[in-house]
Amino acid sequence: MNIELKHDLAQLDQILEDVKKRSLDFLTHLNDLPTYASDQQTKPEVLEKDGLGTPQTLEKFQEKYQKLMVASPGPRYWGFVTGGATPASIAGDWLTAVFDQNTQGTKGAGDVSAIVEKETIRLLCQLLNLPEAFNGGFVTGATMSNFSGLAVGRQWAGKKLGIDVSREGMSSEIVVMAATPHSSVIKSLSMLGFGSNNLLKINVLPAREAMDIADLEAKLVLHKGKSVIVNCSAGTVNTVDFDDIAAIAALKKQYDFWLHIDAAFGGFAACSPANSHLLSGWEQADSITIDCHKWMNVPYDSAVILVRKQHDRLQVETFQNTNAPYLGDPSENFSYLNFLPENSRRFRALPAWFGLVAYGKSGYQWIVENSIARAKELGEYIVESAFFELAAPVRLNVVCFRLLSTDRTMEFLDKMNKSGKVFMTPTTLDGKTCIRAAFVNYRTSIVDIAIAKKEMEAAYHFVVNR
């Protein structure tokens, strides 16, 4: 055996203890770690003939890279919809690496991890008040979840035209419609052969990002005879706007289209009784995207695609392995090998299972409602401020705003982010540059809002007084 490997195995307990100490140090000080690193340049490595062994490699990593990391899982990193990792999900993620399962579901190979995954999907549906009409599986993120749902939708749409798209290829008679699709939906259309430019845009309501239902119906009538996929938004990234899912589901009965709902983080509004009405009708969807490393607060990477059980055969047709006899007969038993894009899949369900079992419905209701409360606090501050204005109402957990009396929004954002105390990102709404702050981290508290207010005012005064 290689000498470094042999030494590492002999002191594995000490290595893991060291990793534990370093992890606790990071998590304990997470609230105070910088949210921005101005210089992340490093010198390139040369791969030596002999390795250092794990203890020395840990030291080298800390000296060279860890000091450059930003507190993206921390309470004031609001630039992307980034959830922190709860203690339960960290425990599950550590064990995921230890068990190192390839979650396939083929008989005798990965059965237990697949069983846990299917159970996790059941629990997740219960959390989100969805009926047991859906099967599901874990993928890397919202991009692959949207890709998977739209891929099965493409197969369904092809079958309506008498085409097996998975074997025969695309048809120009398949139409995809959406009003305010996430960029990952556009990316998925490119990967699926639709072409990213071939999305048929539905008009939005005035001063909204939500779909104009009348325009949707008009376009459905116009494209009668074609096979249609409708992509619905349950929480847009700028303003957390929701399409009228119930109205769209009602149209589905008349026009027979595939309904895919991108509920990457907005789906977790179902955890909050005060906000669950936003998802009314989503149980009628054909496929739903849920992103667990957002509001569910599990480590990256983790998302779920839910597809109605009645479409199981279409899903297998879409992702079935062919010309691979070593993988077994796909008709013998359920296998994620033939159900999702990836053949090799880590035990992604385990961190989510730990979180669901550890915190239950009340725990996730608190996480969701805490985020909404913090967003509303920041929104109220902006409304009352002499320096800023809201670019859109605070509908749920994202605050979209801009400077009130100057066009130096980007200068302000750059200055504020470089303080390292709070991090937000730029966006565009109605053609104007804005700033968005997204709240999904369970650690974010009233104290963090107070810190953000202070940093915002300091950055504003610096920019306007230059």
ROLUM-461450 format. One record per atom (N, C-alpha, C): residue in one letter; x, y, z. Coordinates in steps of 0.05 Angstrom, whole numbers, plus 5000, padded with zeros to 4 digits. Layout:
<pts>
AXYZ ...
</pts>
This chain:
<pts>
M501749765000 M500050005000 M501850255000 N500850454986 N502250714986 N502750805015 I505050915021 I505850985048 I504051195061 E503251395044 E501551605055 E498751495062 L497751325044 L495151205049 L495251035074 K497350885077 K497750705101 K497750875126 H499251095126 H499351265150 H496651395156 D495251475135 D492651595139 D490651405151 L490651155142 L488850955153 L489450905182 A492050905188 A492850845216 A492051065235 Q491751315225 Q491051535243 Q488451665234 L486651505223 L484051605213 L482451745235 D482451625259 D480951755281 D481952035287 Q484552075287 Q485652335292 Q485152535269 I485152425245 I484552595221 I481752705223 L479852515229 L477052605231 L476552785255 E478052745276 E477852925299 E478853205292 D480953215276 D482053475267 D480053615248 V478853455230 V476753575212 V474453675229 K473653525249 K471453615267 K472153885280 K474553915290 K475354155304 K475354395285 R476454345261 R476554555241 R473654635232 S471954445229 S469154495221 S467754655243 L468154575268 L466854725290 L467855005292 D470455045287 D471555315287 D470355495266 F469955385242 F468655535220 F465755595227 L464255395236 L461455435242 L460955625266 T462755595286 T462455765310 T462856055304 H464756115285 H465356385279 H464056485253 L462156325242 L460956395217 L459656665216 N458356745238 N456957005238 N458857235235 D461357195242 D463357415241 D465257395217 L465057185202 L466857155179 L466057345156 P467857435140 P467257625119 P465457505097 T463657665086 T461957575064 T463157645037 Y465557755037 Y466857845012 Y469857815015 A471157724994 A474057704993 A475057864969 S476558074974 S477358244952 S479558124935 D481157944947 D483357824932 D483257514937 Q482657364916 Q482657074918 Q484656944899 Q486757104893 Q488856994876 Q490656804892 T491356584879 T493256394891 T495356304870 K497556214880 K499656114862 K498955824853 P499455764828 P498755494819 P500455274832 E499255044836 E500554814849 E502154654828 V504154514838 V505554314822 V505054044836 L504053844822 L503453584834 L506153434838 E506753394863 E509353264870 E509052964866 K511352834865 K511452534862 K510252404887 D511052504910 D510052394935 D508152594948 G505952494959 G503952664972 G504752735000 L503252925011 L503853025038 L502552855060 G500452705053 G498852575073 G496652775082 T494552665094 T492252835100 T492853045121 P494252985144 P494653195164 P496053445153 Q498153405137 Q499553635126 Q497853775104 T496353615090 T494553725069 T492453905082 L491353825105 L489453995119 L490754265126 E493154255136 E494554495143 E494954675119 K495754555097 K496254705072 K493654835062 F491454675063 F488854785054 F488055025071 Q488455015097 Q487755235114 Q489455485108 E491955445105 E493755665100 E493255795072 K492655625052 K492555735025 K489655805016 Y487655645024 Y485055685013 Y482855765033 Q482855645056 Q480655695074 Q480355985082 K482656125084 K482556405092 K481256575071 L481056465046 L479856615024 L476856575021 M475856385036 M472956315034 M471256535046 V468956575033 V467056775044 V464856625059 A463456765076 A461456645093 A458756605078 S458856465055 S456456425040 S454256275055 P454956095074 P452755965089 P452056125114 G453056375116 G452556535140 G449956705138 P449356845159 P446756975162 P446457235146 R448657345135 R448357595120 R449357565091 Y449357325081 Y450057285053 Y447357255038 W446457475026 W443857495015 W443857534984 G446157484972 G446457534944 G445057324927 F445357074934 F443956864920 F442056734940 V440256564930 V438456434948 V439956194961 T441656264980 T443456064992 T442656005020 G441755765025 G441055685052 G443455595067 G443355635093 G445455525110 G445055225114 A446855085125 A446554805131 A445854765160 T443554645166 T442754595194 T444554385206 P444754365232 P446354155245 P445553875236 A442953825233 A442053555225 A442953495196 S442753695178 S443553645151 S446553605148 I448053745165 I450953705165 I451653415174 A450253325195 A450653055204 A450052855181 G447852895167 G447152725145 G449152735122 D450252975117 D452153015096 D454752875102 W455652905127 W458152765135 W457852465131 L455552355139 L455052065136 L454851985107 T453852175091 T453652115062 T456452055051 A458352215059 A461152165050 A462251905061 V461651845086 V462651605099 V461551355086 F458851355082 F457551115070 F458151085040 D458551315027 D459351314998 D457751124981 Q455051154982 Q453250984967 Q452751104939 N452550934919 N451551014893 N448550944893 T446851154896 T444051104900 T442751034874 Q442650784868 Q441450694843 Q438750564847 G438550374865 G436050234869 G435849964855 T438049884841 T438049624828 T438349414850 K437149184845 K437048974866 K439848894875 G440348914901 G442848834913 G445049044910 A444449274898 A446449474895 A445349754901 G445649834926 G444650104933 G441650104941 D440549864947 D437749854954 D437050034978 V438550024999 V437850175023 V437850475018 S439850575004 S439950864999 S437650944981 A436850774962 A434550844945 A431950834962 I431750654980 I429450634998 I429250895015 V431550975026 V431551225041 V430751465024 E431651464999 E431051684981 E428051694975 K426851464970 K423951454964 K422351544989 E423351465013 E421951545038 E422251845042 T424651955035 T425052245038 T423252395020 I422752294996 I420952424978 I418052424990 R417352205002 R414652195015 R414452405037 L416552415054 L416452615076 L416452895065 L417952945044 L418053215032 L415353295021 C413953115008 C411353164998 C409353225021 Q409753085043 Q408053135067 Q408653415078 L411153495078 L411953765088 L410653975071 L410553925044 L409554125025 L406654095019 N405253915034 N402353875031 N401653785003 L403353624991 L402853514965 L401853224968 P399953134951 P398952864953 P401052664944 E400552414951 E402352194944 E401952114914 A401552314898 A401152264869 A403752304854 F405852364869 F408452434856 F410552224864 N412152154844 N414752024850 N416852244847 G419152184858 G421252394856 G424052274861 G425952444856 G428752364860 G430452604864 F432852564875 F434652784880 F436652824857 V436953074850 V438953154830 V440653374842 T442453494825 T444453674836 T443353954844 G441354044830 G440354314835 G437854374818 A436954624819 A434654704804 A435054674774 T437454704764 T437954674735 T437354394726 M438454194740 M437853914733 M435053834739 S433853954759 S431053894765 S429254004743 N429654254735 N428054364713 N428654204687 F431154134682 F431853974659 F430353714659 S430153574682 S428853314683 S425853334679 G424653534692 G421753564689 G421053634661 L422553814648 L422053894621 L422653664601 A424653494608 A425253274591 A422953074590 V421753014613 V419452834613 V417152964599 G416853224603 G414753374589 G415153364559 R417653374550 R418253344521 R417453074511 Q417952864527 Q417152594519 Q414052574517 W412652694536 W409752694536 W408752854511 A409953074506 A409053244483 A409553094457 G411752954455 G412352794431 G410252574427 K409552434449 K407652224447 K404952324437 K404152564445 K401652684435 K401752714404 L404152744394 L404552774365 L405152514351 G405252294367 G405952034356 G408951994352 I410552144368 I413452134365 I414752044391 D416651864391 D418151784414 D420751964413 V420652194426 V422752384424 V425452274434 S425352104455 S427751994466 S429251824446 R427851714426 R429151544406 R429351674379 E427351844372 E427151944345 E428052234342 G428252374365 G429152654364 G426852854366 M427553104365 M425653324370 M423753364347 S421553504354 S419653594334 S419153894338 S418854034316 S418254314317 S415454374325 E413754164327 E411054194335 E410654204365 I412854194380 I412754214409 I413354504417 V411554624433 V411854904440 V412154934470 V414055084480 V414455144508 V413755434514 M411955474533 M411055744540 M411855814569 A412556064574 A413156154601 A413056464601 A412656574625 A412556864628 A415156984638 T416056894662 T418556984673 T420156744682 P421256594663 P422756354670 P425456414682 H426256244701 H428956264712 H430956194691 S433356294694 S435456244674 S435955954670 S435555794691 S436055504689 S434055374671 V431655484668 V429655384649 V430655434621 I431655674616 I432655734589 I435055554582 K436755514602 K439055334598 K438155054591 S436054964605 S434954694601 S433854664572 L432554874563 L431454864535 L433754834515 S435954964521 S438354934504 S439354654504 M439654534528 M440754264531 M438854054519 L436254114520 L434253914511 L433653934481 G434954114467 G434554134438 G432254304429 F430854434448 F428754624440 F429954874427 G432354954438 G433555204430 G432755424450 S434755544461 S434155744482 S432655984472 N432656034445 N431156254434 N428356184426 N427555934430 N424955844420 N422855834442 L423255964464 L421255974484 L419156184476 L416556104477 L414456284471 L413756444497 K414356694497 K413956854521 K410956934524 I409956894548 I407256984555 I407557264569 N405757444563 N405857704576 N405557684606 V406657884620 V406357894649 V404258104656 L403158084680 L401258284689 L402658554694 P401158774693 P402459034697 P403959054724 A406459144723 A408059184747 A408458914763 R408358694748 R408658434761 R410658264744 E411458044756 E412957834741 E411257594736 A408657604744 A406857384742 A405457374714 M404857134706 M403657094680 M400857214677 D400457334653 D397857434646 D396257194635 I394257104651 I392856854644 I391256884618 A390157124613 A388657174589 A390557134564 D393057234566 D394857204544 D395756914541 L396056774563 L396656484562 L394456344546 E391956394553 E389756254539 E389656324510 A390156574504 A390156664476 A392356514460 K394656474472 K396856334458 K396256034457 L394855924477 L394155644475 L392155604452 V390255784449 V388355764426 V389855784400 L391755974399 L393256024374 L394955774366 H395855624386 H397555394380 H396055134384 K393455144381 K391854904382 K392754704361 G392954454368 G393954254349 G396954194353 K398354374367 K401054324374 K401254204402 S403454094409 S403753974436 S405254184453 V404054254476 V404854484491 V405854404519 I408054534527 I409154514554 I408954804566 V407754834589 V407555094602 V409355084627 N411355264628 N413055294651 N411955514669 C411355444694 C410055624712 C412055704734 S412055954743 S413856044764 S412356054791 A413655924810 A412655934838 A414856064854 G415156324850 G417256474864 G419456564845 T419056794832 T421056904814 T423457014830 V425757024817 V428157084833 V428357384841 N427057564826 N427257844833 N425357934854 T422857834851 T420657944869 T419057724882 V419757474879 V418357244889 V415357264881 D414957314856 D412157314846 D411357034838 F408856974841 F407756714835 F405656734812 D405956564792 D403856544773 D401356444786 D399056494775 D396456404786 D396156104779 I397255934796 I397455654789 I394655534787 A392755604804 A390055494803 A388755554776 A389155804767 A387955884741 A389255724718 I391855694720 I393255544699 I392455244699 A392155134723 A391154854725 A388354824714 A386655024717 A383955014706 A384155014675 L385955174664 L386255174634 L387354904625 K388954774641 K390054514634 K387954314627 K385654324641 K383454134636 K382254184609 Q382354424600 Q381154494574 Q383054454550 Y385654524555 Y387554524532 Y389654304533 D389754144554 D391453914556 D394353964549 F395654114567 F398554164564 F400054034588 W402654014585 W404353924607 W404954164624 L404354144650 L404854364669 L407254304686 H409454454681 H411854434698 H411954684716 I412254644742 I412354864761 I415254884772 D416455114767 D419055174778 D418655294806 A418655124826 A418255224854 A420855184870 A423055254857 A425755204869 A425855274899 F425155524906 F424955584934 F422155674942 G420655764923 G417955854930 G416055634939 G416755384932 G415155154941 G414955134971 F417055234985 F417055205014 F415155405027 A413855585011 A411755745022 A409455565033 A409355325023 A407355135032 A407655065062 C409955115073 C410455065102 C409155265119 S408455495108 S407355715124 S404355745118 P402655695138 P399755725133 P398955995122 A400356205129 A399656465120 A400356515090 N402056345079 N402956385052 N402456145033 S401355925044 S400955685028 S399055725005 H397255925007 H395355984986 H396656054959 L399156144961 L400656214936 L401055974918 L400855734929 L401355484914 L398755344908 S396455464913 S393955334908 S393755224879 G393154974877 G392954844851 G395454704842 W397754724857 W400254614847 W400254304848 E398354194862 E398153904863 E397153794836 Q396253974817 Q395453884791 Q397753884771 A400153964779 A402453974761 A403153694752 D404553694729 D405753444719 D408453404730 S409953624734 S412653604746 S413153864762 I414753834783 I415354054801 I418354054808 T419554284807 T422354314816 T422354424845 I423854284862 I424354374890 I427354374895 D428354594906 D431254614911 D431754604941 C432954384950 C433354334978 C435554504990 H437654564974 H439854724986 H439155024987 K436655084982 K435755354986 K434255365013 W431655375013 W430155425037 W430055185056 M430754945047 M430854715064 M433454705081 N435354875073 N437854905089 N439454645092 V439854505069 V441654275069 V444054365052 P446354225056 P448754305041 P448454265011 Y449954424996 Y450154374967 Y451254104961 D450553964939 D448454034921 D446053854925 S443653964924 S441353804931 S438753934920 A437453794903 A434753874893 A433153634887 V430553674882 V428753454877 V427153514852 I426653314836 I424653334815 I422353154822 L419953264823 L417553104828 L415953074801 V415252834795 V413652784771 V411252604778 R408952664767 R406552504774 R407052204767 K406152034785 K406551754782 K405351644756 Q403251774746 Q402051674721 Q403951714697 H406151864701 H408051904679 H410551734683 D410451544701 D412851384706 D414051264681 R412351154664 R413351024639 R414651224621 L413551464619 L414851674603 L417551744615 Q417751754641 Q420251824654 Q422351614649 V421551364650 V423451154643 V424351164614 E422451214596 E423051234568 E425151464563 T424851674579 T426651904576 T429451854585 F429751704607 F432351674620 F433451394621 Q432051204608 Q432850924609 Q435550874597 N437150714610 N439750634599 N439150414578 T440350444555 T440050234534 T442850134528 N443049894517 N445649774510 N447549764534 A446349704558 A448049684582 A447049444598 P447449204588 P446448964601 P447548924629 Y449949034634 Y451148994661 Y449549144683 L447749324674 L446149474694 L443549324700 G443049104687 G440648954694 G438249034677 D436148884680 D433648924664 D432049144678 P431549374664 P430149594677 P427249524683 S426149314671 S423349244677 S423049074702 E425248984713 E425148804736 E424448944762 N425549174766 N425049324791 N425649624787 F424549784805 F425050074804 F428050124807 S429050304790 S431850384791 S432150674783 Y433550824800 Y434151104793 Y435951124769 L437250914762 L438950914738 L437250974713 N434750894714 N432950934691 N430851144696 F431251304717 F429151484726 F430051774726 L432651814726 L433852084727 L436252104709 P437252344703 P439452364684 P442052224691 E442752224717 E445352114725 E445251814731 N447251674722 N447651394731 N448951384758 S450951544762 S452451554788 S451351784804 R450251714828 R448951914845 R449751864873 R450752074887 R451452044915 R448852024931 F449051964956 F446851914974 F445652184982 R444752344962 R443852624968 R441452644986 A439852434987 A437452445003 A437952445033 L440352345041 L440752315070 L440752575086 P442152785077 P442053045092 P439153145094 A437553115072 A434853215073 A433153045092 W433652775092 W432152605110 W432752685139 F435352735145 F436052815172 F434553075180 G434553265162 G433253515168 G430253485172 L428953335155 L426053295158 L425353155184 V426852945191 V426252795215 V426952955240 A429253105238 A430153255262 A428353495269 Y427253625249 Y425853885254 Y422853875248 G421953685231 G419153655226 G417753895214 K415153885212 K413654105200 K414054375214 S413954365241 S414154615256 S416954745253 G419054585250 G421654695246 G421954845220 Y420854725199 Y421054855173 Y419155085171 Q416955075184 Q415155305185 Q416655545198 W418055485220 W419555705233 W421755815214 I423255645201 I425355735182 I424155915161 V421955825149 V420755985127 V419656255138 E418256245160 E416956485170 E419056675182 N421256575192 N423456745202 N424656895178 S425056765156 S426156895133 S424357115122 I421757045121 I419757245112 I419657485130 A419857435156 A419757665175 A422257845172 R424557715168 R426957875164 R426858045139 A425757925117 A425558075092 A423658305095 K421458265110 K419558485114 K420758705131 E422458635150 E423858835167 E425659015149 L427158885131 L428859035114 L427159205095 G425059095085 G423259245067 G422059485081 E421159455106 E420059675120 E422059895125 Y424559815130 Y426760015133 Y427160175108 I427060035085 I427460175059 I425160365053 V422760285059 V420360455055 V420660715071 E421660695095 E421860925113 E424461085108 S426260975093 S428961095089 S428761335070 A430661525075 A430861755057 A432861695034 F434061455035 F436261395016 F435461184995 F433561015002 F432960784984 F429960774979 E429260614958 E426460564952 E426160274942 L423860154948 L423359884938 L422759894908 A423859704894 A423259674866 A420859504861 A419959354882 A417659184880 A416759134909 P414259064913 P413358994940 P414858744951 V415258734977 V416458494989 V414258284992 R414158104973 R411957904973 R412557674991 L415157604994 L415757365010 L418457405023 N420557315011 N423157315024 N425457445008 V424757594987 V426757744972 V426058034972 V428058204977 V427758494977 V429158604953 C427758734935 C428858854911 C428659154914 F430959294913 F430859584918 F433059724902 R433059994904 R435060154890 R435460414906 L437460564898 L437960824911 L435761024902 L434961194920 L432661364914 L433361604897 S435561734902 S436061994889 S438662004873 T439661774866 T442161764850 T442161514833 D443661524811 D443861294794 D446361134799 R447561174823 R450061044830 R449660784846 T447660644837 T446860394851 T449160194852 M450560164829 M452659964828 M455060044844 E455660304846 E457860394863 E457160334892 F454660394899 F453760334926 F454060044933 L453159874915 L453259584920 L456059484923 D457859584906 D460659504907 D461859584934 K461359824943 K462359924968 K461259754991 M458759714991 M457459565013 M458559275014 N458659144991 N459558864991 N462458835001 K464159034993 K466959025001 K467359065030 S465359155044 S465659175073 S465958905086 G464958705072 G465158425082 G463158365104 K461258545109 K459258495131 K456658385120 V455958455096 V453458365084 V453858355054 F452558155041 F452958125012 F450358104998 M450058274977 M447658264960 M448558264931 T446758224912 T447558214884 T445858414868 P446858494844 P445258664827 P443258504811 T441258644801 T439358524783 T438058744766 T436358674748 T434958864731 T431958814733 L430459024738 L427559004739 L426359234724 D424659174705 D423459384688 D425559554675 G427859434668 G429959574654 G431759744671 K431259734697 K432859904716 K434659724733 T437059824739 T438859674756 T437859684785 C437759454797 C436759434825 C438659254841 I438059234866 I439559054884 I437558864897 R438358614900 R436558424912 R437958284936 A436358254957 A437258114981 A435357884986 A436457634986 A434757394988 A435157275015 F433057205029 F433157105056 F432156815056 V433956625062 V433156345066 V434656205088 N436556345100 N438356225119 N437156225147 Y437055995160 Y435855975187 Y437356135208 R439856215203 R441456365222 R440756665223 T439556765202 T439157055199 T437157155221 S438057355235 S436457455258 S436057765255 I434557875275 I434158165276 I436858305278 V438758185292 V441358315295 V442658355267 D442358155250 D443558175223 D442258395207 I439658445210 I438358665196 I439458925206 A439958945232 A441059195243 A443859245231 I445459035229 I448159065218 I447959155189 A446059035174 A445759105146 A444959395142 K443159495159 K442259775157 K444659955161 K446259895180 K448660065186 K450560065162 E451059835150 E452859815128 E451659955103 M449059925099 M447760055076 M448060365078 E447560465101 E447760765105 E450660855102 A452560705112 A455360785110 A456160785081 A455360575065 A456060565037 A454760785021 Y452260845028 Y450861065014 Y452261325018 H452861395043 H454161655048 H456961665035 F458361455034 F460961445021 F460661514992 V458761384979 V458361414950 V457461704943 V455461804957 V454262064949 V456062294957 N457862244976 N459562464985 N462462454973 R462862284954 R465462264941 R466062514925 
</pts>
